């Protein structure tokens, strides 16, 4: 049972992470809105880059993109929160615990998709965020992917 409780605690930790991220993005909206604006505008990438044709400078599009990110984070927070509760309730029963795991897997996959596809691939590569010394969230995205990935691997491990 201790292994199941540890897995439950890790899923709850991931849920708390996303809850805090959403809270921060909503209560301090402008800080990360500016970040998204600069990444999409590609205004701090290498000056001679031929990729600048990909830039999006319409502030309405940037706002929609940022709200989509916040909505995705909120979905991950909600899914992981429900998953943590379900895992906790089922922790005394091996079969019920196994049946509760897919929701946690879904929530963690949401997180990996956000930071892998959204930040690393779309932001980092398509919008060339890796060129920018100022508006570059790739290190943070890697840390968040590591967190979600390790929890996902732990959750996927079979219980004895």
Residue pairs with C-beta under 8 A, 6 or more apart in sequence:
1 91
1 92
3 159
3 160
4 87
4 90
4 91
4 94
4 97
4 159
5 88
5 91
6 154
7 87
7 104
7 154
7 155
7 157
8 84
8 87
8 88
8 91
10 151
10 154
10 155
11 80
11 83
11 84
11 87
11 104
11 107
11 108
11 151
11 155
12 80
12 81
12 84
12 88
13 151
14 80
14 107
14 108
14 111
14 147
14 148
14 151
15 77
15 80
15 81
15 83
15 84
15 107
17 144
17 147
18 73
18 74
18 76
18 77
18 80
18 111
19 77
19 81
21 73
21 77
22 70
22 73
22 74
22 77
24 32
25 32
25 66
25 69
25 70
25 73
26 70
32 66
33 62
33 63
33 66
35 135
35 137
36 62
36 65
36 66
36 69
37 59
37 62
38 44
38 132
38 134
38 135
39 123
39 127
39 129
39 132
39 135
39 137
40 55
40 56
40 57
40 61
40 62
40 65
40 127
41 55
41 56
41 57
41 62
42 49
42 51
42 52
42 54
42 55
42 127
42 128
43 55
44 131
44 132
44 133
44 134
44 135
45 51
45 52
45 128
45 129
45 131
45 132
46 128
46 131
49 128
49 131
51 128
54 126
54 127
54 128
55 127
56 62
56 65
69 114
69 118
72 110
72 113
72 114
72 118
73 114
75 110
76 107
76 110
76 111
76 114
79 103
79 106
79 107
79 110
80 104
80 107
80 108
80 111
82 103
83 100
83 103
83 104
83 106
83 107
84 104
86 100
86 103
87 97
87 100
87 101
87 104
89 96
89 100
90 96
90 97
90 99
90 100
91 97
94 159
97 159
98 159
101 155
101 156
104 155
105 152
105 155
105 156
108 148
108 149
108 151
108 152
108 155
109 152
111 144
111 145
111 147
111 148
112 145
112 148
112 149
112 152
115 141
115 142
115 144
115 145
115 148
116 141
116 145
119 129
119 137
119 138
119 140
119 141
120 138
120 141
120 142
120 145
123 129
123 137
123 138
123 141
124 130
124 138
124 141
129 135
129 136
129 137
129 138
130 136
130 138
